[in-house]
Amino acid sequence: MDSFGSDFSSGAGSGKMDTGSIMEQVKVQIAVANAQELLQRMTDKCFKKCIGKPGGTLDNSEQKCIAMCMDRYMDAWNTVSRAYNSRLQKERARI
Amino acid sequence: DLKVTYSGVAADPQLQQFIEVESQKQRFQQLVHQMTEVCWEKCMDKPGPKLDSRTETCFVNCVERFIDTSQFILNRLEQTQRSRGSFSETMSD
């Protein structure tokens, strides 16, 4: 991310940032980056699922489909996260 | 003691520890994003009012097989490299 590099180096260059506030800022930026990543992928997937032929407006049934798709995408994300996590636990236990 | 990093920042051990942990978390999250996208294509038909159990099972299997695939490919490449000894040369050509 652009803002990551510039903020980080300008903060360090001034020599006024302590470790705590650097960590705080990095955490916020990571959270923002993750939200953007999710938003982008979700928009892409739900557009594909719900918009057949783009019409003059986003009609009611399309909006309903998008709302449902968003919820299912979150479910899917959480399911994948849990499955990956338990796989990691299993592999750690095996070693 | 302080260690100077590539950007010229004198990083204290606490900060280095923090960066290590956050990087690991970020690698995890990135792979979750990637696998969600890949498995969504494989498993999701029309989004319904609920994630049904069949679809959920598909997602779990998809994650397991994706990781298996990644490990299989890594292992096979390693074997190829070991038996031929020329793989790295082929790659760098």
N, CA and C atoms of all chains as a GROMACS GRO file, in nm:
protein
  564
    1MET      N    1   0.083  -0.122   0.000
    1MET     CA    2   0.000   0.000   0.000
    1MET      C    3   0.085   0.125   0.000
    2ASP      N    4   0.041   0.222  -0.072
    2ASP     CA    5   0.115   0.347  -0.082
    2ASP      C    6   0.125   0.418   0.052
    3SER      N    7   0.012   0.432   0.116
    3SER     CA    8   0.007   0.508   0.240
    3SER      C    9   0.091   0.442   0.349
    4PHE      N   10   0.103   0.310   0.340
    4PHE     CA   11   0.182   0.240   0.440
    4PHE      C   12   0.327   0.288   0.437
    5GLY      N   13   0.386   0.284   0.318
    5GLY     CA   14   0.526   0.322   0.302
    5GLY      C   15   0.551   0.466   0.343
    6SER      N   16   0.469   0.555   0.291
    6SER     CA   17   0.495   0.696   0.316
    6SER      C   18   0.471   0.735   0.462
    7ASP      N   19   0.363   0.685   0.519
    7ASP     CA   20   0.335   0.717   0.659
    7ASP      C   21   0.444   0.665   0.751
    8PHE      N   22   0.483   0.541   0.721
    8PHE     CA   23   0.578   0.476   0.808
    8PHE      C   24   0.713   0.549   0.806
    9SER      N   25   0.759   0.582   0.686
    9SER     CA   26   0.892   0.642   0.678
    9SER      C   27   0.891   0.788   0.724
   10SER      N   28   0.781   0.859   0.697
   10SER     CA   29   0.776   0.998   0.742
   10SER      C   30   0.771   1.004   0.895
   11GLY      N   31   0.699   0.908   0.952
   11GLY     CA   32   0.690   0.902   1.098
   11GLY      C   33   0.825   0.872   1.160
   12ALA      N   34   0.896   0.778   1.096
   12ALA     CA   35   1.025   0.739   1.150
   12ALA      C   36   1.129   0.850   1.127
   13GLY      N   37   1.115   0.918   1.016
   13GLY     CA   38   1.210   1.023   0.981
   13GLY      C   39   1.207   1.138   1.080
   14SER      N   40   1.088   1.171   1.126
   14SER     CA   41   1.076   1.280   1.222
   14SER      C   42   1.131   1.239   1.359
   15GLY      N   43   1.145   1.107   1.380
   15GLY     CA   44   1.202   1.056   1.503
   15GLY      C   45   1.114   1.076   1.625
   16LYS      N   46   0.986   1.104   1.602
   16LYS     CA   47   0.899   1.132   1.716
   16LYS      C   48   0.807   1.015   1.752
   17MET      N   49   0.808   0.911   1.666
   17MET     CA   50   0.714   0.803   1.692
   17MET      C   51   0.773   0.699   1.786
   18ASP      N   52   0.700   0.667   1.891
   18ASP     CA   53   0.748   0.560   1.977
   18ASP      C   54   0.694   0.427   1.928
   19THR      N   55   0.750   0.321   1.982
   19THR     CA   56   0.713   0.186   1.939
   19THR      C   57   0.563   0.161   1.950
   20GLY      N   58   0.505   0.205   2.061
   20GLY     CA   59   0.362   0.182   2.084
   20GLY      C   60   0.276   0.242   1.975
   21SER      N   61   0.304   0.365   1.937
   21SER     CA   62   0.218   0.428   1.837
   21SER      C   63   0.245   0.375   1.697
   22ILE      N   64   0.368   0.330   1.672
   22ILE     CA   65   0.395   0.263   1.543
   22ILE      C   66   0.312   0.136   1.534
   23MET      N   67   0.314   0.057   1.642
   23MET     CA   68   0.239  -0.069   1.642
   23MET      C   69   0.090  -0.044   1.626
   24GLU      N   70   0.042   0.059   1.694
   24GLU     CA   71  -0.099   0.094   1.686
   24GLU      C   72  -0.138   0.129   1.542
   25GLN      N   73  -0.054   0.212   1.481
   25GLN     CA   74  -0.081   0.257   1.344
   25GLN      C   75  -0.074   0.143   1.244
   26VAL      N   76   0.024   0.056   1.263
   26VAL     CA   77   0.037  -0.060   1.174
   26VAL      C   78  -0.085  -0.150   1.186
   27LYS      N   79  -0.132  -0.169   1.309
   27LYS     CA   80  -0.250  -0.254   1.330
   27LYS      C   81  -0.373  -0.199   1.259
   28VAL      N   82  -0.391  -0.069   1.271
   28VAL     CA   83  -0.506  -0.005   1.205
   28VAL      C   84  -0.495  -0.022   1.054
   29GLN      N   85  -0.375  -0.001   1.000
   29GLN     CA   86  -0.357  -0.011   0.855
   29GLN      C   87  -0.375  -0.153   0.804
   30ILE      N   88  -0.332  -0.251   0.885
   30ILE     CA   89  -0.354  -0.391   0.847
   30ILE      C   90  -0.503  -0.422   0.843
   31ALA      N   91  -0.576  -0.372   0.943
   31ALA     CA   92  -0.720  -0.395   0.949
   31ALA      C   93  -0.790  -0.332   0.828
   32VAL      N   94  -0.749  -0.210   0.793
   32VAL     CA   95  -0.808  -0.142   0.677
   32VAL      C   96  -0.778  -0.220   0.550
   33ALA      N   97  -0.653  -0.265   0.535
   33ALA     CA   98  -0.614  -0.340   0.416
   33ALA      C   99  -0.695  -0.469   0.403
   34ASN      N  100  -0.716  -0.537   0.517
   34ASN     CA  101  -0.794  -0.660   0.514
   34ASN      C  102  -0.940  -0.635   0.478
   35ALA      N  103  -0.996  -0.528   0.531
   35ALA     CA  104  -1.134  -0.494   0.499
   35ALA      C  105  -1.148  -0.463   0.350
   36GLN      N  106  -1.050  -0.392   0.296
   36GLN     CA  107  -1.053  -0.358   0.153
   36GLN      C  108  -1.042  -0.482   0.066
   37GLU      N  109  -0.955  -0.573   0.108
   37GLU     CA  110  -0.937  -0.699   0.036
   37GLU      C  111  -1.069  -0.777   0.032
   38LEU      N  112  -1.133  -0.786   0.148
   38LEU     CA  113  -1.261  -0.858   0.158
   38LEU      C  114  -1.367  -0.789   0.072
   39LEU      N  115  -1.375  -0.659   0.082
   39LEU     CA  116  -1.474  -0.581   0.008
   39LEU      C  117  -1.458  -0.601  -0.143
   40GLN      N  118  -1.334  -0.597  -0.188
   40GLN     CA  119  -1.307  -0.610  -0.330
   40GLN      C  120  -1.346  -0.748  -0.383
   41ARG      N  121  -1.304  -0.853  -0.308
   41ARG     CA  122  -1.334  -0.989  -0.353
   41ARG      C  123  -1.484  -1.018  -0.344
   42MET      N  124  -1.548  -0.967  -0.238
   42MET     CA  125  -1.691  -0.987  -0.220
   42MET      C  126  -1.769  -0.918  -0.332
   43THR      N  127  -1.732  -0.797  -0.365
   43THR     CA  128  -1.799  -0.723  -0.472
   43THR      C  129  -1.788  -0.800  -0.604
   44ASP      N  130  -1.669  -0.847  -0.632
   44ASP     CA  131  -1.643  -0.923  -0.753
   44ASP      C  132  -1.732  -1.047  -0.762
   45LYS      N  133  -1.731  -1.126  -0.653
   45LYS     CA  134  -1.806  -1.252  -0.652
   45LYS      C  135  -1.956  -1.228  -0.658
   46CYS      N  136  -2.007  -1.132  -0.583
   46CYS     CA  137  -2.151  -1.110  -0.576
   46CYS      C  138  -2.203  -1.041  -0.702
   47PHE      N  139  -2.119  -0.962  -0.765
   47PHE     CA  140  -2.156  -0.904  -0.894
   47PHE      C  141  -2.176  -1.017  -0.995
   48LYS      N  142  -2.081  -1.112  -0.996
   48LYS     CA  143  -2.090  -1.225  -1.088
   48LYS      C  144  -2.216  -1.308  -1.063
   49LYS      N  145  -2.247  -1.331  -0.934
   49LYS     CA  146  -2.361  -1.417  -0.900
   49LYS      C  147  -2.495  -1.349  -0.927
   50CYS      N  148  -2.501  -1.219  -0.903
   50CYS     CA  149  -2.633  -1.155  -0.894
   50CYS      C  150  -2.670  -1.067  -1.013
   51ILE      N  151  -2.573  -1.019  -1.087
   51ILE     CA  152  -2.605  -0.932  -1.199
   51ILE      C  153  -2.587  -1.009  -1.329
   52GLY      N  154  -2.699  -1.054  -1.386
   52GLY     CA  155  -2.691  -1.130  -1.509
   52GLY      C  156  -2.654  -1.040  -1.625
   53LYS      N  157  -2.749  -0.957  -1.664
   53LYS     CA  158  -2.723  -0.856  -1.765
   53LYS      C  159  -2.747  -0.722  -1.698
   54PRO      N  160  -2.647  -0.637  -1.690
   54PRO     CA  161  -2.664  -0.508  -1.621
   54PRO      C  162  -2.777  -0.425  -1.684
   55GLY      N  163  -2.878  -0.394  -1.603
   55GLY     CA  164  -2.992  -0.318  -1.654
   55GLY      C  165  -2.980  -0.171  -1.620
   56GLY      N  166  -3.089  -0.097  -1.635
   56GLY     CA  167  -3.091   0.047  -1.610
   56GLY      C  168  -3.073   0.083  -1.464
   57THR      N  169  -3.119  -0.004  -1.374
   57THR     CA  170  -3.100   0.018  -1.230
   57THR      C  171  -3.059  -0.112  -1.164
   58LEU      N  172  -3.018  -0.100  -1.037
   58LEU     CA  173  -2.996  -0.220  -0.957
   58LEU      C  174  -3.134  -0.256  -0.901
   59ASP      N  175  -3.203  -0.348  -0.964
   59ASP     CA  176  -3.342  -0.371  -0.924
   59ASP      C  177  -3.353  -0.448  -0.792
   60ASN      N  178  -3.479  -0.457  -0.748
   60ASN     CA  179  -3.505  -0.512  -0.616
   60ASN      C  180  -3.453  -0.654  -0.597
   61SER      N  181  -3.475  -0.739  -0.696
   61SER     CA  182  -3.432  -0.878  -0.680
   61SER      C  183  -3.279  -0.887  -0.681
   62GLU      N  184  -3.216  -0.800  -0.757
   62GLU     CA  185  -3.070  -0.797  -0.758
   62GLU      C  186  -3.017  -0.753  -0.621
   63GLN      N  187  -3.082  -0.653  -0.564
   63GLN     CA  188  -3.038  -0.607  -0.431
   63GLN      C  189  -3.054  -0.716  -0.326
   64LYS      N  190  -3.165  -0.788  -0.334
   64LYS     CA  191  -3.187  -0.899  -0.240
   64LYS      C  192  -3.079  -1.005  -0.258
   65CYS      N  193  -3.050  -1.036  -0.382
   65CYS     CA  194  -2.946  -1.136  -0.412
   65CYS      C  195  -2.811  -1.091  -0.357
   66ILE      N  196  -2.778  -0.966  -0.377
   66ILE     CA  197  -2.648  -0.914  -0.330
   66ILE      C  198  -2.640  -0.922  -0.177
   67ALA      N  199  -2.750  -0.884  -0.110
   67ALA     CA  200  -2.751  -0.888   0.037
   67ALA      C  201  -2.726  -1.031   0.087
   68MET      N  202  -2.796  -1.126   0.022
   68MET     CA  203  -2.781  -1.266   0.062
   68MET      C  204  -2.639  -1.315   0.031
   69CYS      N  205  -2.590  -1.277  -0.086
   69CYS     CA  206  -2.455  -1.317  -0.128
   69CYS      C  207  -2.349  -1.267  -0.031
   70MET      N  208  -2.364  -1.143   0.014
   70MET     CA  209  -2.269  -1.086   0.112
   70MET      C  210  -2.264  -1.172   0.238
   71ASP      N  211  -2.384  -1.207   0.289
   71ASP     CA  212  -2.389  -1.288   0.412
   71ASP      C  213  -2.326  -1.425   0.391
   72ARG      N  214  -2.354  -1.485   0.275
   72ARG     CA  215  -2.297  -1.618   0.248
   72ARG      C  216  -2.146  -1.608   0.228
   73TYR      N  217  -2.100  -1.498   0.169
   73TYR     CA  218  -1.955  -1.484   0.150
   73TYR      C  219  -1.883  -1.476   0.284
   74MET      N  220  -1.946  -1.403   0.379
   74MET     CA  221  -1.889  -1.397   0.515
   74MET      C  222  -1.889  -1.534   0.581
   75ASP      N  223  -2.001  -1.609   0.564
   75ASP     CA  224  -2.006  -1.746   0.617
   75ASP      C  225  -1.892  -1.829   0.558
   76ALA      N  226  -1.876  -1.817   0.426
   76ALA     CA  227  -1.773  -1.894   0.358
   76ALA      C  228  -1.634  -1.856   0.410
   77TRP      N  229  -1.611  -1.725   0.426
   77TRP     CA  230  -1.481  -1.677   0.476
   77TRP      C  231  -1.451  -1.737   0.613
   78ASN      N  232  -1.553  -1.734   0.700
   78ASN     CA  233  -1.534  -1.786   0.835
   78ASN      C  234  -1.514  -1.938   0.836
   79THR      N  235  -1.586  -2.008   0.748
   79THR     CA  236  -1.570  -2.153   0.738
   79THR      C  237  -1.428  -2.188   0.691
   80VAL      N  238  -1.381  -2.116   0.590
   80VAL     CA  239  -1.246  -2.138   0.538
   80VAL      C  240  -1.141  -2.108   0.645
   81SER      N  241  -1.161  -1.999   0.716
   81SER     CA  242  -1.068  -1.961   0.822
   81SER      C  243  -1.059  -2.069   0.930
   82ARG      N  244  -1.175  -2.120   0.972
   82ARG     CA  245  -1.178  -2.227   1.073
   82ARG      C  246  -1.111  -2.354   1.021
   83ALA      N  247  -1.143  -2.391   0.895
   83ALA     CA  248  -1.087  -2.514   0.838
   83ALA      C  249  -0.935  -2.506   0.826
   84TYR      N  250  -0.887  -2.390   0.782
   84TYR     CA  251  -0.743  -2.370   0.767
   84TYR      C  252  -0.675  -2.373   0.904
   85ASN      N  253  -0.738  -2.310   0.999
   85ASN     CA  254  -0.683  -2.306   1.134
   85ASN      C  255  -0.673  -2.447   1.195
   86SER      N  256  -0.778  -2.528   1.177
   86SER     CA  257  -0.773  -2.662   1.237
   86SER      C  258  -0.672  -2.750   1.162
   87ARG      N  259  -0.654  -2.724   1.033
   87ARG     CA  260  -0.550  -2.796   0.958
   87ARG      C  261  -0.411  -2.762   1.012
   88LEU      N  262  -0.390  -2.633   1.041
   88LEU     CA  263  -0.262  -2.591   1.097
   88LEU      C  264  -0.237  -2.656   1.233
   89GLN      N  265  -0.341  -2.661   1.316
   89GLN     CA  266  -0.329  -2.725   1.448
   89GLN      C  267  -0.288  -2.871   1.432
   90LYS      N  268  -0.355  -2.942   1.338
   90LYS     CA  269  -0.326  -3.084   1.315
   90LYS      C  270  -0.182  -3.104   1.272
   91GLU      N  271  -0.135  -3.017   1.183
   91GLU     CA  272   0.001  -3.032   1.132
   91GLU      C  273   0.104  -3.001   1.239
   92ARG      N  274   0.071  -2.905   1.325
   92ARG     CA  275   0.162  -2.872   1.435
   92ARG      C  276   0.171  -2.989   1.532
   93ALA      N  277   0.057  -3.056   1.557
   93ALA     CA  278   0.054  -3.169   1.649
   93ALA      C  279   0.132  -3.288   1.594
   94ARG      N  280   0.137  -3.300   1.461
   94ARG     CA  281   0.204  -3.413   1.396
   94ARG      C  282   0.356  -3.401   1.405
   95ILE      N  283   0.404  -3.280   1.404
   95ILE     CA  284   0.549  -3.257   1.406
   95ILE      C  285   0.608  -3.283   1.544
   96ASP      N  286   1.966  -0.444   2.260
   96ASP     CA  287   2.038  -0.354   2.169
   96ASP      C  288   1.959  -0.330   2.042
   97LEU      N  289   1.986  -0.221   1.976
   97LEU     CA  290   1.908  -0.183   1.860
   97LEU      C  291   1.968  -0.238   1.732
   98LYS      N  292   1.879  -0.270   1.639
   98LYS     CA  293   1.921  -0.324   1.512
   98LYS      C  294   1.865  -0.232   1.404
   99VAL      N  295   1.948  -0.190   1.313
   99VAL     CA  296   1.901  -0.100   1.208
   99VAL      C  297   1.848  -0.182   1.090
  100THR      N  298   1.725  -0.154   1.050
  100THR     CA  299   1.665  -0.229   0.941
  100THR      C  300   1.691  -0.160   0.808
  101TYR      N  301   1.640  -0.222   0.701
  101TYR     CA  302   1.664  -0.170   0.566
  101TYR      C  303   1.617  -0.026   0.548
  102SER      N  304   1.512   0.013   0.622
  102SER     CA  305   1.459   0.148   0.602
  102SER      C  306   1.531   0.250   0.690
  103GLY      N  307   1.630   0.203   0.763
  103GLY     CA  308   1.704   0.294   0.848
  103GLY      C  309   1.639   0.316   0.983
  104VAL      N  310   1.531   0.241   1.010
  104VAL     CA  311   1.465   0.255   1.139
  104VAL      C  312   1.538   0.168   1.241
  105ALA      N  313   1.571   0.225   1.350
  105ALA     CA  314   1.629   0.146   1.457
  105ALA      C  315   1.515   0.073   1.529
  106ALA      N  316   1.506  -0.057   1.504
  106ALA     CA  317   1.394  -0.133   1.557
  106ALA      C  318   1.429  -0.198   1.690
  107ASP      N  319   1.344  -0.178   1.788
  107ASP     CA  320   1.370  -0.246   1.915
  107ASP      C  321   1.313  -0.387   1.908
  108PRO      N  322   1.357  -0.475   1.999
  108PRO     CA  323   1.313  -0.615   1.995
  108PRO      C  324   1.160  -0.629   2.002
  109GLN      N  325   1.098  -0.541   2.077
  109GLN     CA  326   0.952  -0.547   2.090
  109GLN      C  327   0.886  -0.526   1.954
  110LEU      N  328   0.940  -0.429   1.881
  110LEU     CA  329   0.885  -0.398   1.749
  110LEU      C  330   0.911  -0.512   1.651
  111GLN      N  331   1.028  -0.571   1.660
  111GLN     CA  332   1.059  -0.684   1.571
  111GLN      C  333   0.969  -0.802   1.597
  112GLN      N  334   0.946  -0.830   1.724
  112GLN     CA  335   0.855  -0.938   1.764
  112GLN      C  336   0.715  -0.911   1.709
  113PHE      N  337   0.672  -0.785   1.724
  113PHE     CA  338   0.541  -0.742   1.675
  113PHE      C  339   0.528  -0.765   1.525
  114ILE      N  340   0.632  -0.724   1.450
  114ILE     CA  341   0.629  -0.738   1.304
  114ILE      C  342   0.624  -0.885   1.264
  115GLU      N  343   0.699  -0.968   1.335
  115GLU     CA  344   0.698  -1.111   1.306
  115GLU      C  345   0.558  -1.170   1.324
  116VAL      N  346   0.497  -1.139   1.437
  116VAL     CA  347   0.363  -1.192   1.468
  116VAL      C  348   0.261  -1.141   1.367
  117GLU      N  349   0.265  -1.011   1.339
  117GLU     CA  350   0.168  -0.954   1.246
  117GLU      C  351   0.186  -1.007   1.104
  118SER      N  352   0.311  -1.029   1.064
  118SER     CA  353   0.337  -1.084   0.931
  118SER      C  354   0.278  -1.224   0.918
  119GLN      N  355   0.294  -1.302   1.024
  119GLN     CA  356   0.239  -1.437   1.022
  119GLN      C  357   0.086  -1.434   1.014
  120LYS      N  358   0.026  -1.345   1.094
  120LYS     CA  359  -0.120  -1.330   1.090
  120LYS      C  360  -0.166  -1.289   0.951
  121GLN      N  361  -0.087  -1.200   0.890
  121GLN     CA  362  -0.122  -1.148   0.759
  121GLN      C  363  -0.112  -1.256   0.652
  122ARG      N  364  -0.010  -1.344   0.662
  122ARG     CA  365   0.000  -1.456   0.568
  122ARG      C  366  -0.120  -1.548   0.580
  123PHE      N  367  -0.162  -1.572   0.704
  123PHE     CA  368  -0.281  -1.654   0.729
  123PHE      C  369  -0.403  -1.590   0.663
  124GLN      N  370  -0.426  -1.463   0.692
  124GLN     CA  371  -0.542  -1.393   0.638
  124GLN      C  372  -0.543  -1.392   0.486
  125GLN      N  373  -0.425  -1.370   0.429
  125GLN     CA  374  -0.414  -1.363   0.284
  125GLN      C  375  -0.454  -1.495   0.219
  126LEU      N  376  -0.411  -1.605   0.282
  126LEU     CA  377  -0.446  -1.736   0.229
  126LEU      C  378  -0.594  -1.764   0.248
  127VAL      N  379  -0.653  -1.715   0.356
  127VAL     CA  380  -0.797  -1.731   0.377
  127VAL      C  381  -0.873  -1.656   0.267
  128HIS      N  382  -0.831  -1.534   0.236
  128HIS     CA  383  -0.893  -1.459   0.126
  128HIS      C  384  -0.885  -1.537  -0.004
  129GLN      N  385  -0.766  -1.588  -0.032
  129GLN     CA  386  -0.742  -1.659  -0.157
  129GLN      C  387  -0.825  -1.787  -0.167
  130MET      N  388  -0.825  -1.867  -0.058
  130MET     CA  389  -0.899  -1.993  -0.060
  130MET      C  390  -1.049  -1.971  -0.062
  131THR      N  391  -1.095  -1.866   0.006
  131THR     CA  392  -1.239  -1.835   0.003
  131THR      C  393  -1.281  -1.808  -0.141
  132GLU      N  394  -1.200  -1.732  -0.212
  132GLU     CA  395  -1.233  -1.700  -0.351
  132GLU      C  396  -1.233  -1.825  -0.439
  133VAL      N  397  -1.128  -1.907  -0.428
  133VAL     CA  398  -1.116  -2.027  -0.509
  133VAL      C  399  -1.231  -2.125  -0.477
  134CYS      N  400  -1.258  -2.146  -0.348
  134CYS     CA  401  -1.358  -2.245  -0.308
  134CYS      C  402  -1.500  -2.195  -0.334
  135TRP      N  403  -1.517  -2.064  -0.332
  135TRP     CA  404  -1.647  -2.005  -0.366
  135TRP      C  405  -1.686  -2.048  -0.508
  136GLU      N  406  -1.592  -2.042  -0.600
  136GLU     CA  407  -1.616  -2.082  -0.738
  136GLU      C  408  -1.652  -2.230  -0.747
  137LYS      N  409  -1.585  -2.312  -0.664
  137LYS     CA  410  -1.607  -2.456  -0.668
  137LYS      C  411  -1.736  -2.498  -0.598
  138CYS      N  412  -1.768  -2.431  -0.489
  138CYS     CA  413  -1.872  -2.484  -0.400
  138CYS      C  414  -2.005  -2.409  -0.403
  139MET      N  415  -2.003  -2.281  -0.435
  139MET     CA  416  -2.124  -2.201  -0.417
  139MET      C  417  -2.209  -2.200  -0.544
  140ASP      N  418  -2.332  -2.245  -0.529
  140ASP     CA  419  -2.425  -2.241  -0.641
  140ASP      C  420  -2.494  -2.105  -0.638
  141LYS      N  421  -2.621  -2.101  -0.601
  141LYS     CA  422  -2.688  -1.974  -0.585
  141LYS      C  423  -2.693  -1.942  -0.436
  142PRO      N  424  -2.647  -1.824  -0.394
  142PRO     CA  425  -2.648  -1.793  -0.251
  142PRO      C  426  -2.790  -1.798  -0.194
  143GLY      N  427  -2.811  -1.884  -0.094
  143GLY     CA  428  -2.943  -1.898  -0.033
  143GLY      C  429  -2.949  -1.824   0.098
  144PRO      N  430  -3.061  -1.839   0.171
  144PRO     CA  431  -3.077  -1.770   0.299
  144PRO      C  432  -2.983  -1.822   0.408
  145LYS      N  433  -2.921  -1.936   0.382
  145LYS     CA  434  -2.834  -1.998   0.481
  145LYS      C  435  -2.725  -2.077   0.410
  146LEU      N  436  -2.609  -2.092   0.475
  146LEU     CA  437  -2.506  -2.177   0.417
  146LEU      C  438  -2.541  -2.321   0.454
  147ASP      N  439  -2.593  -2.400   0.359
  147ASP     CA  440  -2.637  -2.535   0.396
  147ASP      C  441  -2.517  -2.626   0.422
  148SER      N  442  -2.546  -2.739   0.487
  148SER     CA  443  -2.436  -2.822   0.538
  148SER      C  444  -2.356  -2.886   0.424
  149ARG      N  445  -2.423  -2.912   0.312
  149ARG     CA  446  -2.353  -2.970   0.199
  149ARG      C  447  -2.247  -2.872   0.146
  150THR      N  448  -2.288  -2.746   0.135
  150THR     CA  449  -2.195  -2.643   0.087
  150THR      C  450  -2.082  -2.623   0.186
  151GLU      N  451  -2.117  -2.624   0.315
  151GLU     CA  452  -2.014  -2.606   0.417
  151GLU      C  453  -1.911  -2.718   0.410
  152THR      N  454  -1.958  -2.842   0.395
  152THR     CA  455  -1.867  -2.955   0.380
  152THR      C  456  -1.777  -2.938   0.258
  153CYS      N  457  -1.836  -2.888   0.150
  153CYS     CA  458  -1.758  -2.864   0.029
  153CYS      C  459  -1.646  -2.764   0.056
  154PHE      N  460  -1.677  -2.657   0.130
  154PHE     CA  461  -1.574  -2.557   0.162
  154PHE      C  462  -1.461  -2.617   0.246
  155VAL      N  463  -1.499  -2.697   0.347
  155VAL     CA  464  -1.397  -2.758   0.433
  155VAL      C  465  -1.308  -2.852   0.350
  156ASN      N  466  -1.372  -2.937   0.267
  156ASN     CA  467  -1.293  -3.027   0.181
  156ASN      C  468  -1.206  -2.949   0.083
  157CYS      N  469  -1.260  -2.842   0.033
  157CYS     CA  470  -1.188  -2.759  -0.063
  157CYS      C  471  -1.059  -2.703  -0.001
  158VAL      N  472  -1.069  -2.655   0.123
  158VAL     CA  473  -0.951  -2.603   0.193
  158VAL      C  474  -0.848  -2.714   0.212
  159GLU      N  475  -0.895  -2.830   0.259
  159GLU     CA  476  -0.803  -2.943   0.282
  159GLU      C  477  -0.732  -2.984   0.153
  160ARG      N  478  -0.808  -2.997   0.044
  160ARG     CA  479  -0.749  -3.042  -0.082
  160ARG      C  480  -0.660  -2.934  -0.144
  161PHE      N  481  -0.694  -2.807  -0.121
  161PHE     CA  482  -0.610  -2.699  -0.172
  161PHE      C  483  -0.472  -2.705  -0.106
  162ILE      N  484  -0.472  -2.725   0.026
  162ILE     CA  485  -0.344  -2.735   0.098
  162ILE      C  486  -0.269  -2.861   0.056
  163ASP      N  487  -0.343  -2.975   0.042
  163ASP     CA  488  -0.281  -3.099  -0.007
  163ASP      C  489  -0.215  -3.075  -0.143
  164THR      N  490  -0.287  -3.008  -0.230
  164THR     CA  491  -0.234  -2.981  -0.365
  164THR      C  492  -0.106  -2.901  -0.358
  165SER      N  493  -0.110  -2.797  -0.275
  165SER     CA  494   0.007  -2.711  -0.261
  165SER      C  495   0.127  -2.789  -0.208
  166GLN      N  496   0.102  -2.878  -0.110
  166GLN     CA  497   0.211  -2.959  -0.055
  166GLN      C  498   0.259  -3.063  -0.153
  167PHE      N  499   0.165  -3.122  -0.227
  167PHE     CA  500   0.201  -3.223  -0.328
  167PHE      C  501   0.293  -3.163  -0.433
  168ILE      N  502   0.256  -3.046  -0.480
  168ILE     CA  503   0.336  -2.979  -0.584
  168ILE      C  504   0.476  -2.946  -0.532
  169LEU      N  505   0.479  -2.895  -0.410
  169LEU     CA  506   0.608  -2.862  -0.349
  169LEU      C  507   0.696  -2.986  -0.337
  170ASN      N  508   0.636  -3.095  -0.286
  170ASN     CA  509   0.712  -3.220  -0.271
  170ASN      C  510   0.763  -3.274  -0.404
  171ARG      N  511   0.674  -3.269  -0.503
  171ARG     CA  512   0.712  -3.326  -0.633
  171ARG      C  513   0.822  -3.243  -0.698
  172LEU      N  514   0.813  -3.112  -0.683
  172LEU     CA  515   0.918  -3.026  -0.738
  172LEU      C  516   1.052  -3.054  -0.670
  173GLU      N  517   1.045  -3.077  -0.539
  173GLU     CA  518   1.167  -3.109  -0.464
  173GLU      C  519   1.229  -3.238  -0.513
  174GLN      N  520   1.142  -3.340  -0.534
  174GLN     CA  521   1.189  -3.470  -0.583
  174GLN      C  522   1.250  -3.458  -0.722
  175THR      N  523   1.182  -3.386  -0.807
  175THR     CA  524   1.233  -3.365  -0.943
  175THR      C  525   1.369  -3.301  -0.939
  176GLN      N  526   1.381  -3.204  -0.853
  176GLN     CA  527   1.507  -3.131  -0.842
  176GLN      C  528   1.619  -3.223  -0.793
  177ARG      N  529   1.583  -3.308  -0.696
  177ARG     CA  530   1.683  -3.396  -0.637
  177ARG      C  531   1.729  -3.502  -0.737
  178SER      N  532   1.632  -3.561  -0.812
  178SER     CA  533   1.669  -3.670  -0.902
  178SER      C  534   1.740  -3.620  -1.028
  179ARG      N  535   1.701  -3.503  -1.074
  179ARG     CA  536   1.764  -3.453  -1.198
  179ARG      C  537   1.876  -3.356  -1.169
  180GLY      N  538   1.860  -3.283  -1.063
  180GLY     CA  539   1.962  -3.185  -1.027
  180GLY      C  540   1.970  -3.070  -1.124
  181SER      N  541   1.879  -3.068  -1.219
  181SER     CA  542   1.889  -2.964  -1.322
  181SER      C  543   1.769  -2.871  -1.320
  182PHE      N  544   1.680  -2.896  -1.223
  182PHE     CA  545   1.556  -2.818  -1.224
  182PHE      C  546   1.582  -2.669  -1.206
  183SER      N  547   1.671  -2.638  -1.113
  183SER     CA  548   1.697  -2.498  -1.084
  183SER      C  549   1.759  -2.426  -1.203
  184GLU      N  550   1.839  -2.504  -1.280
  184GLU     CA  551   1.898  -2.445  -1.400
  184GLU      C  552   1.791  -2.417  -1.505
  185THR      N  553   1.696  -2.512  -1.515
  185THR     CA  554   1.587  -2.494  -1.609
  185THR      C  555   1.506  -2.370  -1.574
  186MET      N  556   1.484  -2.353  -1.444
  186MET     CA  557   1.403  -2.240  -1.397
  186MET      C  558   1.472  -2.107  -1.425
  187SER      N  559   1.604  -2.104  -1.410
  187SER     CA  560   1.674  -1.977  -1.421
  187SER      C  561   1.705  -1.942  -1.566
  188ASP      N  562   1.682  -2.039  -1.657
  188ASP     CA  563   1.711  -2.011  -1.798
  188ASP      C  564   1.618  -1.905  -1.857
   0.00000   0.00000   0.00000
